């Protein structure tokens, strides 16, 4: 891509595939430059089960995004979900050779790389190693160890694990669609980036992302990711239930759910009826909205209870682990009527619907700020953050290299001056004096 500050997120979902192009504006907010969407064929419950169809769906979404933005897409950041994802807690440590040197990024990288070498179950691989809190020489609850002195650096990690074959299949689809895979991230983490505020993450919050095939959960407390889980069913099973319960085709069931569906049966009166056209001249079907709501309610309760069980497993009942921020619902399934009230009723926790407008520029249209696009927005944000970090590292290296070069030049000039009897020009003398002072300070500090 011509502009380095542009990023692309590719959300490979069970019902839809979204390609989104974005960049940061001068206020640090994200502008959406182009968006493409296609029906997801070949993905079941977040896992690719038909390579050819998935490639075609990806190409369609990417083509639409390129047309709407007038740009060419090369690199994409992809979200991964699916029932094969699991997470675990792990502690590890490194012993530093020189405890008189302060801890820097290379030490933390070394510690993270050590966790990446953990032996997993056959056919599994580590997707994310996320440090939670650190210990430096036994001093606990260190949030940022960089700049501290210490010989032993220890940390608790949240490790996200997935199946190698599923991850490789996603990579294969990306490559075959003519794209480069810049990074893979866990979808609930991407959604959290898009819809949660820093205050919520600090207070403690559970994000429930209800997609078509899976429901993703991410729990944050004290600004740190504490727990992730993927529940292997989402809005798709609700549609399936309507289809079976009302004896109608899937397309009609989906429309019924979107237009008239409610998660709360008490909202509809017995005499509210919707008529569905019959197939090929057959008699139309009449369905009461009360029955429709009962079908939706039963399955929705199951999904919420499963998510709530994961929240309770984290230990939400304990005072120390209390999630003050409550629950944030996002994803396409979060648009179901009266879902917020049902979640509050089942869990007893404060609930809101999460819209990805937290980090979006004010010019964004209503469609892109819908919970349906939360993951796609989050993926673009994650990609932009990665670019910024890479640029900062590059700049730091350049600064260090130029400082070393200056030092070498100064040493060279002092060597030359030893052989010369002439007095050096005043400017150069001043520079040498300053450098000599700095060098003396450095030696004093080292002692």
Secondary structure as the mmCIF struct_conf table of DSSP 4:
data_model
#
loop_
_struct_conf.conf_type_id
_struct_conf.id
_struct_conf.beg_label_comp_id
_struct_conf.beg_label_asym_id
_struct_conf.beg_label_seq_id
_struct_conf.end_label_comp_id
_struct_conf.end_label_asym_id
_struct_conf.end_label_seq_id
TURN_TY1_P TURN_TY1_P1 UNK A 4 UNK A 5
STRN STRN1 UNK A 6 UNK A 12
BEND BEND1 UNK A 14 UNK A 15
STRN STRN2 UNK A 16 UNK A 24
TURN_TY1_P TURN_TY1_P2 UNK A 26 UNK A 27
BEND BEND2 UNK A 28 UNK A 28
HELX_LH_PP_P HELX_LH_PP_P1 UNK A 29 UNK A 29
STRN STRN3 UNK A 30 UNK A 39
BEND BEND3 UNK A 42 UNK A 42
STRN STRN4 UNK A 43 UNK A 44
TURN_TY1_P TURN_TY1_P3 UNK A 45 UNK A 46
STRN STRN5 UNK A 47 UNK A 48
HELX_RH_AL_P HELX_RH_AL_P1 UNK A 51 UNK A 69
TURN_TY1_P TURN_TY1_P4 UNK A 70 UNK A 70
STRN STRN6 UNK A 75 UNK A 80
BEND BEND4 UNK A 82 UNK A 82
TURN_TY1_P TURN_TY1_P5 UNK A 83 UNK A 84
STRN STRN7 UNK A 86 UNK A 95
BEND BEND5 UNK A 97 UNK A 97
TURN_TY1_P TURN_TY1_P6 UNK A 99 UNK A 100
BEND BEND6 UNK A 101 UNK A 101
STRN STRN8 UNK A 102 UNK A 102
HELX_LH_PP_P HELX_LH_PP_P2 UNK A 103 UNK A 103
HELX_RH_AL_P HELX_RH_AL_P2 UNK A 105 UNK A 116
TURN_TY1_P TURN_TY1_P7 UNK A 117 UNK A 117
BEND BEND7 UNK A 121 UNK A 121
TURN_TY1_P TURN_TY1_P8 UNK A 122 UNK A 123
STRN STRN9 UNK A 124 UNK A 136
TURN_TY1_P TURN_TY1_P9 UNK A 137 UNK A 138
STRN STRN10 UNK A 139 UNK A 142
BEND BEND8 UNK A 143 UNK A 143
TURN_TY1_P TURN_TY1_P10 UNK A 146 UNK A 147
STRN STRN11 UNK A 149 UNK A 149
BEND BEND9 UNK A 151 UNK A 151
STRN STRN12 UNK A 152 UNK A 163
HELX_RH_AL_P HELX_RH_AL_P3 UNK A 164 UNK A 176
TURN_TY1_P TURN_TY1_P11 UNK A 177 UNK A 178
STRN STRN13 UNK A 180 UNK A 186
HELX_RH_AL_P HELX_RH_AL_P4 UNK A 187 UNK A 195
HELX_RH_AL_P HELX_RH_AL_P5 UNK A 198 UNK A 203
STRN STRN14 UNK A 205 UNK A 210
BEND BEND10 UNK A 212 UNK A 213
STRN STRN15 UNK A 215 UNK A 221
TURN_TY1_P TURN_TY1_P12 UNK A 222 UNK A 223
STRN STRN16 UNK A 224 UNK A 231
BEND BEND11 UNK A 232 UNK A 232
HELX_RH_AL_P HELX_RH_AL_P6 UNK A 235 UNK A 246
TURN_TY1_P TURN_TY1_P13 UNK A 247 UNK A 247
HELX_RH_AL_P HELX_RH_AL_P7 UNK A 250 UNK A 260
STRN STRN17 UNK A 262 UNK A 262
BEND BEND12 UNK A 263 UNK A 263
HELX_RH_3T_P HELX_RH_3T_P1 UNK A 265 UNK A 267
BEND BEND13 UNK A 268 UNK A 268
TURN_TY1_P TURN_TY1_P14 UNK A 270 UNK A 271
STRN STRN18 UNK A 273 UNK A 276
HELX_LH_PP_P HELX_LH_PP_P3 UNK A 277 UNK A 278
HELX_RH_3T_P HELX_RH_3T_P2 UNK A 279 UNK A 281
HELX_LH_PP_P HELX_LH_PP_P4 UNK A 282 UNK A 284
STRN STRN19 UNK A 285 UNK A 288
HELX_RH_AL_P HELX_RH_AL_P8 UNK A 289 UNK A 314
TURN_TY1_P TURN_TY1_P15 UNK A 315 UNK A 317
BEND BEND14 UNK A 318 UNK A 319
TURN_TY1_P TURN_TY1_P16 UNK A 320 UNK A 321
TURN_TY1_P TURN_TY1_P17 UNK A 324 UNK A 325
STRN STRN20 UNK A 327 UNK A 330
BEND BEND15 UNK A 331 UNK A 331
HELX_RH_3T_P HELX_RH_3T_P3 UNK A 332 UNK A 335
BEND BEND16 UNK A 336 UNK A 336
STRN STRN21 UNK A 337 UNK A 337
TURN_TY1_P TURN_TY1_P18 UNK A 338 UNK A 338
HELX_RH_AL_P HELX_RH_AL_P9 UNK A 339 UNK A 347
BEND BEND17 UNK A 349 UNK A 349
STRN STRN22 UNK A 351 UNK A 353
TURN_TY1_P TURN_TY1_P19 UNK A 356 UNK A 357
BEND BEND18 UNK A 358 UNK A 359
STRN STRN23 UNK A 360 UNK A 360
TURN_TY1_P TURN_TY1_P20 UNK A 362 UNK A 363
TURN_TY1_P TURN_TY1_P21 UNK A 366 UNK A 369
BEND BEND19 UNK A 370 UNK A 370
HELX_RH_3T_P HELX_RH_3T_P4 UNK A 371 UNK A 373
HELX_RH_AL_P HELX_RH_AL_P10 UNK A 374 UNK A 419
BEND BEND20 UNK A 422 UNK A 422
HELX_LH_PP_P HELX_LH_PP_P5 UNK A 423 UNK A 425
HELX_RH_AL_P HELX_RH_AL_P11 UNK A 426 UNK A 446
#
